[in-house]
Amino acid sequence: MTHPLVEGVATDLWIDGQWCPASDGGRFDVDDPATEQVIASVASATVEDCILAVDAASKALKAWAGLTPRARGEILRRAYELMVQEGEKLAQIVTLENGKSLADARGEIAYAAEFFRWNAEEAVRISGQLSHAPSSGARILVNHKPIGVALLVTPWNFPAAMATRKIAPALAAGCTVVIKPASATPLTLQALIPILTAAGVPAGVVNLVPSRASGKVVSAMLMDDRVRVISFTGSTEVGRVLLRQAAEKIVRPAMELGGNAPFIVFEDADIEAAVDGAMIAKMRNMGEACTAANRFYVHAAVSDAFSRAMASRMAALKMGNGLEDGVAVGPLVNADTRDKVRDLVNDAVARGAKILTGGECPNGPGFFYPPTVLTHVDPESDLVREEIFGPVAAIQTFTSEDEMVALANASEYGLASYIYTQDLTRGLRVAERLEAGMVGLNRGLVSDPAAPFGGVKQSGLGREGGHEGVLEFLETQYVSVSW
C-alpha cells in the first residue's frame, strides 16, 4: 500500500531519461519511522542496472559538457525555481520517510534548492589562467575541464540537501552523474527527478539507482573505468572502504564523513544566545547530522545557568509524528539508531552522568527518543567519544582555554566546532586552534551553499559548496605555448 503523500511519485530506477524496473524485478520497502508502517515499495537496482546507468551517463557526457556554461546555469536556475514551487510537497515526503519535523523538512528543502541557484551562478564563474613563465618565457595557459562521470552516494539524514549539494556542482562543471541514494530515504530523490527533467536536464545526465545491495553496486560502479570521481556522504567506516576501492582505480574521492562537534561556551558568553545557538546546533534533524553539537564544553562559572536553560528548552519541545502541527521532534530514522542513542545515554549514566531531562524511550510505535540533557559526563563515556546522531546534549565543564582546546581536539573527527564568547579576539584565536574544517563563532549553524563545507582528520576529504564545490568535479589542464 502506497502512502497518499507519495502517490504519483515514481518508484522505479531512472536511467537514460526513463523510469524502469530493476532487471531482476527486485524491490524493497520504505518505512515511516513514526509509525513503522510501509509507505512505498521501491525498485532495487542490480549491478547490471547500475552499469547501464553509467553507460547512459557516459553517453550523455560529451553533449552536456559541450553546452555553454550559461546554458547549464540556466537549467540549474530553473531547477531552483521549480524546487521552490514544489517545496511543500517535497518537505512532506522528507518528513514521511526520514521522520524530521515538517518545519525542519521545509528548512532542508529551502537549503537544498539554494544549491541549484548558487551553482547556476558558479557555472559561469569557472575561469582559467594565463601567465608568463619567468624562466622559460613560455606562456602558461591553465584550463579547467569536466572530470567525467561522477558517482554520487547520498545519506538518509538530509535526503534532499545532500543530493543537490552534489548534483548541482557536478552539473555546473559539465559532468554527468549516477546517484545511489540511501535505501531508507529514496523517495525524496525520486520526487526530485521530474523537477530536473522539467528544468531541462537531458536524458542520461542524471541517473538514479536506489538499491538494497549498496556495497555491491557502488563497488561495481567505482571499478568502472568511466567513473572518474566518487562523492560520498556517510560514515567514516564506509568512507574508508570506498577510499581503498577508489585508490585501486585512481578515482578522485570527495568524502564528507563523520563528526563529533564540540560546542564551547566561555564564561563571558551571552547565555541566552548560546542556548539559542545550541538548540540549532544540537536539534537540527533531531541531532541526526554530522555537524550536530555532541560534546558541550561549558565554563564552570556558567555551567549551571547554561545547563538549566538548555534542559528547560529541550524539555519544552513537542515530540511526535513530524507531520503533525506543533511537533518539533520526530522519530529517529530506525530502531538501530534509536537503540544506539539509548545505549550511549545508559553508558554515560552508569559512569555517573546526571539526567536533567529526557533519558527514557517512550512506549508505542515509532523510533522516538526524547530530547535529553546530561551533566557531569565522564569524558571516557561512549557518549563523548562516539557520534551520537540523536537529540542528546552531553555537558562537561572547563576552567582554562588550554584545557578546553585539548578536550575539543581530543577526537579523531574534525568536521564542525562551535564557540560562544563576547570576546572576538578570543573567539578567533580559539577558532584557529581548533582542528575543524568549519567553526561557528557565535552561530549555531555553519552550513551554507556559498561556503566550503568539509572537515579534517577522519571527517573527510575535499569540500562541498562555495567555489570549492565545483572544483571537485573539474580537472586542471595546462598548455605550454610560445608566441
C-alpha positions in Angstrom: 0.0 0.0 0.0 1.4 3.4 -1.1 1.1 6.3 1.4 -1.2 9.1 0.0 1.7 11.6 0.2 3.8 9.6 -2.3 1.0 8.6 -4.7 2.1 9.7 -8.1 5.8 9.6 -7.2 7.6 7.1 -9.5 9.3 4.3 -7.5 11.5 2.7 -10.2 15.0 3.4 -11.4 15.7 6.5 -13.5 18.2 5.5 -16.3 18.8 7.4 -19.5 15.7 9.5 -19.1 13.3 6.6 -18.5 11.7 5.0 -15.4 12.4 1.3 -15.4 12.1 -1.6 -13.0 15.1 -3.4 -11.7 16.4 -6.0 -14.2 15.6 -8.9 -11.7 12.3 -7.3 -10.6 13.7 -6.7 -7.1 12.1 -4.2 -4.8 12.4 -3.1 -1.2 10.0 -1.4 1.3 10.4 2.1 2.6 9.1 2.7 6.1 7.7 5.6 8.0 9.8 5.8 11.2 6.9 7.5 13.1 4.5 4.6 12.6 6.8 1.8 11.5 4.4 1.2 8.5 5.4 0.7 4.9 4.8 3.8 2.8 6.1 2.6 -0.6 7.9 -0.2 -2.5 10.9 0.9 -4.5 12.9 -0.8 -7.3 16.2 -2.2 -6.1 19.0 -1.8 -8.7 21.3 -4.6 -9.6 24.9 -4.4 -10.7 23.7 -4.7 -14.3 21.3 -1.8 -13.8 24.0 0.4 -12.4 26.3 -0.3 -15.3 23.5 0.7 -17.6 23.3 3.9 -15.7 27.0 4.5 -16.1 26.5 3.7 -19.8 23.9 6.4 -20.0 25.9 9.0 -18.1 29.0 8.3 -20.3 26.9 8.6 -23.5 25.4 11.9 -22.4 28.7 13.4 -21.2 30.1 14.9 -24.4 26.9 16.8 -25.3 26.3 18.1 -21.7 29.9 19.2 -21.3 29.7 20.9 -24.7 26.9 23.2 -23.6 27.9 26.7 -22.8 28.3 27.5 -19.1 25.4 29.9 -19.4 23.2 27.1 -20.8 24.0 24.8 -18.0 23.5 27.6 -15.5 20.0 28.5 -16.8 18.9 24.8 -16.4 20.1 24.8 -12.8 18.4 28.1 -12.2 15.1 26.7 -13.5 15.6 23.6 -11.2 15.9 26.0 -8.3 12.7 27.8 -9.2 10.7 24.6 -9.7 12.0 23.1 -6.5 10.9 26.1 -4.6 7.4 25.8 -6.2 7.2 22.2 -5.2 8.7 22.8 -1.8 5.8 21.8 0.4 5.2 18.5 -1.3 8.9 17.7 -1.1 9.1 18.7 2.5 6.2 16.3 3.3 8.0 13.4 1.6 11.2 14.2 3.5 9.2 14.1 6.8 7.4 10.9 5.8 10.4 8.8 5.0 13.0 10.5 7.3 11.0 11.4 10.4 12.1 15.0 10.9 9.5 17.6 11.8 7.8 19.4 8.9 9.3 22.7 9.9 12.7 21.1 9.8 12.0 19.5 6.4 10.9 22.8 4.9 14.2 24.3 6.0 16.0 21.4 4.3 14.2 21.9 1.0 14.9 25.7 1.0 18.6 24.9 1.7 18.7 22.1 -0.9 17.1 24.3 -3.6 19.7 27.0 -2.9 22.5 24.7 -4.2 20.9 24.9 -7.6 20.8 28.7 -7.5 24.3 29.0 -6.2 25.8 26.6 -8.7 23.8 28.2 -11.6 26.0 31.2 -10.9 29.1 29.1 -10.3 28.7 27.5 -13.8 29.7 30.9 -15.4 32.5 31.6 -12.9 34.7 28.7 -13.8 37.8 30.6 -15.1 41.3 29.7 -16.2 44.6 31.5 -16.0 47.2 32.9 -18.4 50.7 33.7 -17.2 54.2 34.2 -18.4 56.7 31.6 -17.2 59.6 33.6 -15.6 62.4 31.3 -16.6 61.4 29.7 -19.9 59.5 32.6 -21.4 56.6 30.3 -22.4 53.0 31.2 -21.8 51.2 29.1 -19.2 47.6 28.5 -20.1 45.6 26.8 -17.4 42.1 25.4 -18.2 39.5 23.5 -16.2 37.6 20.7 -17.8 34.8 18.4 -16.5 36.3 15.4 -14.9 33.8 13.0 -16.4 31.1 10.6 -15.0 30.5 11.2 -11.3 29.2 8.6 -8.8 27.2 10.3 -6.0 26.3 8.4 -2.9 24.0 10.2 -0.5 22.8 9.6 3.1 19.4 9.3 4.7 19.6 12.2 7.2 19.3 15.0 4.6 17.9 13.2 1.5 17.3 16.4 -0.5 20.1 18.6 0.6 22.9 16.1 0.4 21.8 15.2 -3.1 21.5 18.7 -4.5 24.8 19.6 -2.8 26.5 17.0 -5.1 24.3 17.1 -8.2 24.3 20.9 -8.7 28.1 21.5 -8.8 28.7 18.3 -10.9 26.2 19.6 -13.5 27.6 23.1 -13.3 31.1 21.7 -14.0 29.8 19.8 -17.1 29.8 16.3 -15.5 27.1 13.7 -15.8 26.1 11.7 -12.7 24.8 8.4 -11.3 23.2 8.8 -7.9 22.8 6.0 -5.3 20.5 7.3 -2.5 20.2 5.8 0.9 17.7 2.9 0.9 15.9 4.4 3.9 15.0 7.6 2.1 14.9 7.2 -1.7 11.5 8.8 -2.3 12.7 12.4 -2.0 15.1 12.0 -4.9 12.6 10.1 -6.9 10.3 13.1 -6.5 13.1 15.4 -7.5 13.7 13.7 -10.9 10.6 15.2 -12.6 11.8 18.7 -11.4 15.2 18.2 -13.1 13.6 16.9 -16.2 11.2 19.9 -16.4 14.1 22.2 -15.8 15.7 20.9 -19.0 18.3 18.3 -17.8 18.7 16.0 -20.8 18.3 12.2 -20.7 21.4 10.4 -19.3 22.8 13.5 -17.5 21.3 12.4 -14.1 20.6 8.8 -13.4 19.1 7.4 -10.1 19.7 3.9 -8.9 18.3 3.1 -5.4 19.4 -0.3 -4.2 19.4 -2.5 -1.1 22.7 -4.0 -2.4 24.6 -0.8 -1.6 28.1 -2.1 -1.2 27.9 -4.4 -4.3 26.5 -1.8 -6.7 28.7 1.1 -5.5 31.8 -1.1 -5.8 30.9 -2.2 -9.3 30.4 1.4 -10.5 33.6 2.5 -8.7 35.5 -0.1 -10.6 34.1 1.1 -14.0 36.9 2.9 -15.9 34.4 5.6 -17.0 33.7 6.8 -13.4 36.2 9.4 -12.6 35.0 10.8 -9.2 33.1 9.5 -6.3 31.4 11.9 -3.9 30.2 10.2 -0.7 28.5 11.5 2.4 28.2 9.0 5.2 30.1 7.2 8.0 33.8 7.3 8.3 33.8 3.5 8.4 32.2 3.2 4.9 34.3 6.1 3.7 37.5 4.2 4.5 36.2 1.2 2.4 35.4 3.4 -0.5 38.7 5.2 -0.3 40.5 1.9 -0.6 38.5 1.0 -3.6 38.9 4.4 -5.2 42.7 4.0 -4.8 42.7 0.9 -7.0 41.3 2.8 -9.9 42.8 6.2 -9.1 39.3 7.7 -8.9 39.1 11.1 -7.2 37.4 10.9 -3.9 35.3 13.6 -2.2 34.4 12.3 1.2 32.1 14.0 3.7 32.3 11.7 6.7 31.5 11.6 10.4 31.7 14.3 13.1 31.7 14.8 16.8 31.4 18.6 17.1 32.4 20.4 20.3 30.2 23.3 21.5 32.2 25.7 23.6 30.7 28.3 26.0 33.1 30.7 27.6 32.3 32.5 30.9 31.7 35.8 29.1 29.2 34.3 26.7 25.6 35.6 26.3 24.0 32.6 27.8 20.6 33.2 26.2 22.3 33.5 22.8 24.4 30.4 23.5 21.4 28.3 24.3 19.6 29.6 21.2 22.7 28.5 19.1 22.9 25.2 21.0 19.3 24.3 20.1 20.1 24.8 16.4 23.4 23.1 16.5 22.1 20.1 18.5 18.5 19.7 17.4 18.6 20.2 13.6 17.1 16.9 12.3 16.9 15.6 15.9 20.7 15.6 16.2 21.0 13.3 13.2 23.5 15.5 11.5 27.3 15.2 11.1 27.6 18.8 12.1 25.5 18.3 15.3 26.9 19.6 18.5 27.7 16.5 20.5 30.3 17.5 23.2 29.3 20.6 25.2 32.2 22.2 27.0 30.9 25.0 29.3 33.0 27.1 31.5 32.5 26.1 35.2 31.4 29.6 36.1 28.3 29.5 33.9 27.7 25.7 33.5 24.8 25.6 35.9 23.0 28.5 34.2 23.6 27.1 30.8 22.6 23.5 31.7 19.3 24.6 33.4 18.4 26.8 30.4 19.3 24.1 27.9 17.3 21.5 29.8 14.3 23.8 30.0 14.3 24.5 26.3 14.8 20.8 25.4 12.0 19.7 27.7 9.6 22.1 26.1 9.9 20.6 22.7 6.9 18.6 21.5 7.7 15.1 20.3 5.5 13.2 17.9 4.8 12.4 14.2 6.7 15.1 12.3 3.6 15.7 10.0 1.5 16.9 13.0 1.2 20.6 13.9 3.5 21.9 16.5 5.8 18.8 16.6 9.4 19.8 16.8 11.0 16.4 17.4 10.1 13.5 15.2 11.3 9.9 15.4 14.9 8.8 14.7 15.3 7.1 11.4 15.2 3.5 12.5 15.3 1.1 15.5 19.1 0.7 15.3 19.7 4.5 15.6 17.3 4.8 18.5 18.8 1.9 20.3 22.3 3.2 19.9 21.3 6.6 21.4 19.6 4.8 24.3 22.7 2.7 24.9 25.0 5.7 24.8 22.9 7.5 27.4 22.7 4.4 29.6 26.5 4.0 29.5 27.0 7.7 30.5 24.6 7.4 33.4 26.3 4.2 34.6 29.5 6.3 34.7 28.0 9.0 36.8 26.2 11.4 34.4 23.1 13.2 35.7 20.0 13.4 33.6 18.4 16.9 33.7 15.6 16.0 31.2 14.7 13.0 28.9 16.7 9.8 29.0 13.8 7.3 28.6 12.3 5.8 25.4 8.6 6.2 25.2 6.2 3.3 24.7 4.3 2.7 21.5 5.2 2.6 17.8 7.8 4.8 16.2 11.6 5.1 16.8 11.3 8.0 19.2 13.9 9.2 21.7 13.2 12.3 23.8 15.4 15.4 23.9 17.9 14.7 26.6 20.4 16.8 28.6 23.1 15.2 30.8 25.7 16.9 33.1 28.7 15.5 35.0 29.5 13.4 31.9 32.6 11.3 32.2 35.0 12.2 29.3 35.6 8.5 28.8 31.9 7.8 28.1 31.0 6.4 24.8 28.6 9.4 24.6 31.7 11.6 24.3 33.9 9.5 22.1 31.3 8.4 19.5 29.0 10.4 17.2 25.6 10.4 18.9 23.2 11.0 16.0 20.4 11.8 18.3 18.8 14.5 20.5 21.2 14.2 23.4 23.4 17.0 24.8 26.4 15.8 26.9 27.7 18.7 29.1 31.2 18.9 30.6 32.9 21.8 32.2 36.3 23.5 31.8 38.2 26.3 33.6 41.0 27.3 31.2 41.3 27.9 27.4 44.2 25.4 27.0 42.2 22.7 28.8 39.2 23.3 26.6 41.2 23.3 23.4 42.8 20.0 24.4 39.4 18.4 25.1 37.8 19.7 21.9 40.7 18.4 19.8 40.8 15.0 21.5 38.7 13.3 18.8 39.5 11.5 15.6 36.9 13.7 13.9 37.3 17.3 12.8 34.2 18.5 10.9 32.5 21.3 12.8 33.0 23.2 16.1 31.0 26.0 17.8 32.3 28.8 20.0 30.3 31.3 22.1 32.1 34.3 23.6 31.7 38.1 23.6 35.5 38.5 23.1 36.0 38.5 19.4 39.8 38.2 19.8 39.5 35.1 21.9 36.9 33.6 19.6 39.1 34.0 16.5 42.2 32.8 18.4 40.4 29.6 19.6 38.9 29.0 16.2 42.4 28.9 14.7 43.5 26.4 17.4 40.6 24.0 16.8 41.1 21.1 14.5 37.9 21.5 12.5 37.1 22.3 8.9 34.3 24.6 10.0 33.7 26.8 13.0 30.6 28.6 14.1 31.6 31.7 16.0 28.5 32.8 18.0 26.4 30.9 15.4 24.7 27.5 15.8 24.5 26.9 12.0 27.5 26.7 9.7 26.0 25.1 6.6 25.7 27.5 3.7 25.7 26.8 -0.1 28.1 29.7 -0.6 30.7 28.3 1.9 33.1 25.4 1.6 31.7 22.5 3.7 34.0 19.8 4.9 36.3 18.5 7.6 39.8 17.5 8.6 41.2 14.3 10.2 38.7 11.4 10.0 35.9 13.7 8.9 36.7 13.6 5.2 38.5 14.9 2.2 37.5 17.8 -0.2 34.8 20.4 0.1 31.2 20.8 -0.9 29.6 24.2 -1.5 31.2 27.5 -2.3 33.5 27.8 -5.2 35.4 24.8 -3.9 32.4 22.5 -4.5 32.7 22.9 -8.3 36.4 22.3 -8.3 35.8 18.7 -7.0 34.3 17.9 -10.4 37.0 19.6 -12.6 40.3 18.5 -14.0 43.1 21.1 -14.4 44.9 21.1 -17.8 48.0 23.2 -18.5 49.1 24.1 -22.0 52.6 25.5 -22.6 52.8 27.8 -25.6 55.1 30.4 -27.0 54.2 33.3 -29.3 
